[in-house]
Protein backbone atom coordinates (compact mmCIF):
# COMPACT_ATOMS: atom_id res chain seq x y z
CA UNK A 1 0.00 0.00 0.00
CA UNK A 2 1.23 3.51 -0.77
CA UNK A 3 2.29 5.84 2.03
CA UNK A 4 0.73 8.99 0.57
CA UNK A 5 -3.04 9.34 0.09
CA UNK A 6 -4.39 8.43 -3.35
CA UNK A 7 -5.51 11.36 -5.48
CA UNK A 8 -9.17 10.55 -6.08
CA UNK A 9 -12.42 12.49 -6.26
CA UNK A 10 -14.71 11.39 -3.44
CA UNK A 11 -17.72 11.17 -5.75
CA UNK A 12 -15.76 9.53 -8.60
CA UNK A 13 -16.14 5.91 -9.67
CA UNK A 14 -13.09 3.73 -10.27
CA UNK A 15 -12.59 0.29 -11.75
CA UNK A 16 -10.75 -2.49 -9.93
CA UNK A 17 -7.66 -1.93 -12.10
CA UNK A 18 -7.60 1.79 -11.26
CA UNK A 19 -8.07 1.06 -7.55
CA UNK A 20 -5.13 -1.38 -7.64
CA UNK A 21 -2.90 1.29 -9.18
CA UNK A 22 -4.08 4.02 -6.79
CA UNK A 23 -3.64 1.95 -3.63
CA UNK A 24 -0.53 0.05 -4.72
CA UNK A 25 -2.03 -3.35 -3.88
CA UNK A 26 -1.88 -6.72 -5.57
CA UNK A 27 -5.02 -7.94 -7.29
CA UNK A 28 -5.67 -10.83 -4.89
CA UNK A 29 -5.42 -8.57 -1.82
CA UNK A 30 -7.95 -6.13 -3.28
CA UNK A 31 -10.40 -8.89 -4.15
CA UNK A 32 -10.08 -10.31 -0.61
CA UNK A 33 -10.87 -6.83 0.77
CA UNK A 34 -13.92 -6.60 -1.52
CA UNK A 35 -15.07 -10.04 -0.39
CA UNK A 36 -14.79 -9.02 3.29
CA UNK A 37 -16.97 -5.98 2.70
CA UNK A 38 -16.96 -2.57 4.37
CA UNK A 39 -18.24 -3.80 7.73
CA UNK A 40 -15.24 -6.09 8.26
CA UNK A 41 -12.55 -3.59 7.25
CA UNK A 42 -12.70 -4.30 3.53
CA UNK A 43 -13.98 -2.38 0.52
CA UNK A 44 -17.57 -1.91 -0.60
CA UNK A 45 -17.70 -2.42 -4.39
CA UNK A 46 -20.82 -2.42 -6.51
CA UNK A 47 -21.33 -4.00 -9.96
CA UNK A 48 -21.94 -1.73 -12.93
CA UNK A 49 -25.36 -1.93 -14.53
CA UNK A 50 -24.17 -2.24 -18.10
CA UNK A 51 -21.50 -4.96 -17.85
CA UNK A 52 -21.49 -6.24 -14.24
CA UNK A 53 -17.87 -5.29 -13.54
CA UNK A 54 -17.09 -3.97 -10.08
CA UNK A 55 -16.67 -0.26 -9.45
CA UNK A 56 -15.45 1.47 -6.29
CA UNK A 57 -16.17 5.02 -5.17
CA UNK A 58 -13.34 7.43 -4.38
CA UNK A 59 -14.72 7.85 -0.87
CA UNK A 60 -14.45 4.09 -0.32
CA UNK A 61 -10.85 4.02 -1.62
CA UNK A 62 -9.86 6.78 0.79
CA UNK A 63 -11.64 5.03 3.70
CA UNK A 64 -9.76 1.78 3.01
CA UNK A 65 -6.44 3.64 2.65
CA UNK A 66 -6.89 5.31 6.05
CA UNK A 67 -7.43 1.85 7.48
PyMOL commands that set and color helices and strands:
alter all, ss='L'
color gray80, all
select helices_A, chain A and resi 16-23+27-36+38-40+58-66
alter helices_A, ss='H'
color red, helices_A
select strands_A, chain A and resi 13-15+46-47+54-57
alter strands_A, ss='S'
color yellow, strands_A
deselect
rebuild
show_as cartoon
